[in-house]
């Protein structure tokens, strides 16, 4: 990303997120004009699709958390997916790409393929809690594959950097759902466990629902935790 100080709050937010920190608040954001950025067809397509995919993940996990009385890891990863959604939104603003999420209610999408995935995964996830965990596995596997495909394309460095962080977070989400499918939840899934996790190794701590294997959602360090986009003070 450009190191120019002439950034909008959205561009500053992306910079902070890439560093593993919290997005800059509106109160402290710079007010000078944003640097010029031009989106070609590939950038527009990649950002538009990613925005819809991240919103679909957030909406789906929120719906499943509601179905199963706030069950983890859905309830925590929903917050992480919202950060993913915001990060892509900052890029949309910078590249002046129309937001496909504008005016859309949760669970409704402009992309028919995304809509079909949401509807089918929601139906499957509501059939049982274990099926819902499997939905998380399938969604995160697809998300990682889609992000890696975009990264392999000829996209600007700042877009690749954000997509790389999204892929890291999705890999950790995938691991959490795989453990859930396997029944590895401890006596309480330790998603809010001790701050002993790092970027590769799950921590172990006292979860909100009892002692369990913490994936460091409140994380070991700026680059660690369950997701690079969920800051250390998230609840």
N, C-alpha and C positions, 0 to 999 in steps of 0.2 A: 504494500500500500504506500501511497505518497506520504512523505513526512511533512508536507506543507501544513502550516498552521491554519490555512484557510479552509477549514472543514466545517460542515454542518454538524449538528448533534448526531445525525444518523451515521455519518462517516466516522465521527469520534467514537460512537458506540461500537462499530465494527472493530476499530483499532483496539478498544479496551477488551472486547470479547476475545479477539485473537491472542491477547496477552493473558487470557484466562481470568480477567477481572470482571468487574461489574460494569454494565453499560453506563455511560456518562448521563447524569440526570439532566433534565431540561433546565434546571436552575443554573447549572454550571457550564452548560454547553456554549460553544462559540456561536456568535451570531453573524459572522462574516460569510460571504457567499461560498458555495461549494466549488471545488475545482471541477473543471469540465470533464465529463466522461461520456463516451459514446458507446451505445450497445449495438452490436451487429446482430444478425439473425440468430447466431449460435448462442450469444450471451442472453438475448431476450428469451429464447426457448428454454435454456438451462435454468435461468432465474425464475421464470414463470412456473415451470414444472416443479422445481424444488419448493417454492412457496406453497403450492397446493399440496405437495406430498407431506411437508412438515405440518401443515395445518390439519391434514387428514389424520396424521399420527396423534396430534394433540387432541383432536376431537374424539377419536376412537378410544384412546386411553382414558379420557375423562368420562366417556359413556360407560366403559367397562368398570372403572372405579366406582361409578354411581350404582351400577348393577350389583356389584359385590361389596357394598358397604365400605367403600374407601380402601379396598384391598391393595396391598403393595405387591409388586412394584408399580402398578398402574398409577396410583395417586401421586407418587414422587416423580415418575418419569414424565407425567403430564406437564409438570412445571418445567422440566428440562426441554421438552418439545416446544413449549412456548418461547423459550429463549432461542431455539433453533429458528423458529418462525420469525422472530424479531430480527435475527441476524440477516436472514435472507431479505427481509423487508428493508433493512438499511441499504442493502445493495440495490434493490429495486429503485429506491429513492435516488441513490447516487447516479445510477445509469438511466434514470428517467424512464423506467419501464412501468407500464400500467400494472397495477396490483390486481391479480385475478381474484383475490379474496375480498375486494371491496364490495360491500353490500350483501355478502353471502352469510347466511346463518350457519351455525355449526352443523356439520353433517351434509352440507350441500356444496357442490364444487362445479366449477366451469368445465373442467376436464372430465369427459364421460368415463374414461378409464379409471381415474381416481375415484369417481362416484361409485363405480361398480365394485372396486376394491373395498371401499368403506362399507357399502351395504352388505357385501358377502362376509367380510370379516366381523362386522357387528353381529350378524345373525349367528355365525359360528361361535363367537365369543360369549354370546348369551346362553348357549346350550349347556355350558358347565364352566366352572372356574378353571379346570385344567385345560379345556379347549381355549379359553381366553388367554392363558399363558402361551399356548401354542400359536395363537394369533400374533402375540407380541414377537415371538421368534420369527414367524414368516414375514411380518412387516419390517422388522429390523434387517433381516437378510436382504430383502428387496431394496430397502433404503440404502444400505451400504453398497450394493451392486450398482444402483442408479448413480450414487455420488461418485463412485470410482470411474464409472463410464464418462461422466461429465468432466472429471479431473483429467482423464486421458485425452480429452478434446483440446482444441486450441482456444482456451479461455484466458482472460487477463489474470495476472498474478494475484490480485486481491480476491478475485472470485475463487480461484483455486485454493487460496489460503483458507477462506471461510469454509469451503466445501470439505477441505481436509479436516478441519476441526469438527465439522458436523459428522464426518465419517468416524472419527475417533469416539465421539459421544455415542453414536449408534452401535459401534462395536461393544461398548460397555453395556448399553441397554440390552443388546442381544445376549450377552453373557448372563445378565440378571434374569432374563426370561428363560434362558436355558436351564439355569439352576432351579427356577421355579417349577418348570416342567418335570425336572428330576426329583422334585420334592425336597430340595436342599434349602429349606427356609429356616433352619435352626428352630428354637422354641418361639421365635418371633423374627420376622425378616428384618435384619439389622440395617435397613436402608438409611437410618439416621444414626448409624453406629459411630464409634469413636473416630477421631480425626487421624487415624493411623494409615489410611489408604494412600497410595500414590498412583502414578499414572498407569502402572501395570499390575499392581498387586492389591487385591481386595483387603481392606482392613478388617479388624474384628472388634466389635464393641457392643455396647448396650443399646439395642434398637428400641424404638418407641413402643414396640410390642413385645419386648423381652430380649434376652440375649440371642444374638444371631450373627451370621456372617455379614458384616457390613461391607457394602461396595463403595463406601467413601463418598456418598452423595454430598456430604458436608466436608468433604475433603481433604487430603493430606497437604497439598500445596497448590500453587496457582495453576500448575499444569496437570494436577491430578484430580482425584475424585471421580465419581461415576460419569460425569459429563463436563467437558471444558466450559460449557455455557451455563452451568448452575453454580453460582458463587457460594463462597464458604458460609455466608450468613443466611442462605435460603432456608425457609422452614416449610 
